[in-house]
Amino acid sequence: MVQRRWWSVQQLVLACCVGLIVGVGGFLFTSSVPLPANGSSCDLIVPAGFDPWNGLPHGPTLSCQAGQATGENLEPTGQAGMQQDIALRRAIPVPLGFAIGAGLVLIVSTVGDARRYRSG
């Protein structure tokens, strides 16, 4: 009996491409955040959003001029409070989306190859 090999290089490349598309696409689809109006005199460094590795939300990072009235040139940077609409949400992390997409491609290709192997 001839033993079949598990996956070809083409199947692995296809699985990686589909996994990357599903991972990034899933993260972008679930992590959309409307930009609020910045009513302060601070500069927005990093907007509020989600961490792509674990899907957890984070608030915006602001850079404020602390000594504007006194003429000092200090620039403290801090993280502001998180918006209520994203505080309770989670995004699909990119590694999870990658694993799901690549896993589905490998499962489908393995089942298809097994059917062809048994019938022929």
Buried (B, 14 or more C-beta within 10 A) or exposed (E): EEEEEEBEEEBBEBBBEBBBEBBBBBBBEBBEBEEEEEEEEBEBEEEBBBBBEEBEBBBBBBEBBEEEEEEEEEEEEEEBEBBEEBEEBBBBBBBBBBBBBBBBBBEEBBEEBEEEEEEE
